[in-house]
Amino acid sequence: MEILSISFPLAQPTISQHFKELKNAGIIRGNIEGSSVCYCVDEKAMEKLQTYFADISIKLENKNSCC
């Protein structure tokens, strides 16, 4: 497993709220490690999202116009 540390140009409470919502949606998982939380992407959820967006893309390609 690759560990990646990312800095965001947002306040920590804002990031925490976004991660909480992503976790509640089942897109990410989190583990408490000391005073911090380590998040990772749920691979099964990502597969479902990829399929969902691929289906939408196919439907859009099959339409003759957007209106």
Secondary structure, DSSP 8 states (H G I E B T S, - for coil): --------SS-HHHHHHHHHHHHHTTSEEEEEETTEEEEEE-HHHHHHHHHHHHHHHHHHHH-S---
